[in-house]
Amino acid sequence: MKNDIAIVGGGIVGLATGLKIKLKNPSVSVVVLEKEIEVAKHQTGNNSGVIHSGLYYKPGSLKATNCINGYHQLIRFCEEESIPFEITGKVVVATKKEQIPLLNNLLQRGLENGLTGSRSITLDELKEYEPYCQGVAALHIPQTGIVDYKKVAQVYARKFQELGGELLLGHAVQDILTTPTGVEIIHDHGTLSAKLLINCAGLYADKIAEMQQKTPLNLRIIPFRGEYYKIKKEREYLVKNLIYPVPDPNFPFLGVHFTRMAKGGVEAGPNAVLAFKKEGYKKSDFDFKEFMESVTWPGLQKVAKKYWKTGLGEYKRSFSKYAFTQALQELIPDIQDSDLVEGGAGVRAQACDREGGLIDDFVITENSGSIHVLNAPSPAATSSLSIGDTVSDLALKRLDVR
């Protein structure tokens, strides 16, 4: 039987998209294919669990509009489905005077994005929010929160199936053929046909797109591993909620920070280093083919040439606990390397174009028979229901059934 829509990728974006399609038109047949035997195993299941407010993103960008809309949808969804979450607020702290203009720019951007109540705070107020934090200037952002995104994705999956959606776990896509009436998806259990393909494959989104298009993309998904430490239980009092530095405007990473987790405990990190495998969560993980695809990409070579000093600093923090601790001490001087125990790691699917740009915004493209979500790193989890709205509207319009 031909499906109306096949979604590749059972992470939080693919599941949210499937759910939105079924909510908008229950008669549309939708199947989600996921190569793992569980949903949300990769980016969704290995992130910091932060409900992002929309502070960092250029007003009017896909990230800004989808994050802010997705934020409100996510909170309503968690309330309706009794998923635990907490709106904690966070502080963003300048540790050097030269960062103050960037901090002021962040506040202006947040206010333009509708973050009412976000404000500059005095250093005395900073101590009230985070008694052990130091800096020369700070912002308080009340909208930020924490949640377990794996739980959220699992509820998306359950509701999607309750509405008649089909979820095929352990179905890795091997090839995609375009036909006069849609696509044929060849997976490791057979073949599946659909009128429309939606690609939400995260770290492998570029590979799925090239399978379907049969032509190279002008971007490549580069895997960046983010490594975390956890603060020992007896020292968790050093962090009340969330403490962030002023991010480097040249990079789509937020710098090492402190996060109280929805699952309990406090994480410190992450750094951002090139992973030597798409799903390389350990330093020792290595895939020669995937590594060569990354390092031979002209765009990454240009990034490395321009920002090699920053990259070396990230690798230094990766291999030196002392260096990692030094970075954290800029925000909390009392933190010591003895307070840190090794935590987990996540891998960010970061699109890099051929010209050397680390693409900051979400990227959603369309062609004959398909819709591709080609860049959806953080804040994609916060934005998931809004991205699902965006992609489901495109899909239903393509099927002419909305």
Secondary structure, DSSP 8 states (H G I E B T S, - for coil): --EEEEEE--SHHHHHHHHHHHHH-TTS-EEEEESSSSSS-STGGGS--EE--S-SS-TTSHHHHHHHHHHHHHHHHHHHHT--EEE--EEEEE-SGGGHHHHHHHHHHHHHTT-TT-EEE-HHHHHHH-TT---SEEEEETT-EEE-HHHHHHHHHHHHHHTT-EEEET--EEEEEEETTEEEEEETTEEEEEEEEEE--GGGHHHHHHHHH-S--SEEEEEEEEEEEEE-GGGGGG-SSEEEE---TTSS---SEEEE-TTSSEEEE---EE-SSTT--STT---HHHHHHHHT-HHHHHHHHHSHHHHHHHHHHHH-HHHHHHHHHTT-TT--GGGEEEEEEEEEEEEEETTS-B--S-EEEEETTEEEEEE--TTHHHHHHHHHHHHHHHHHHHHT--
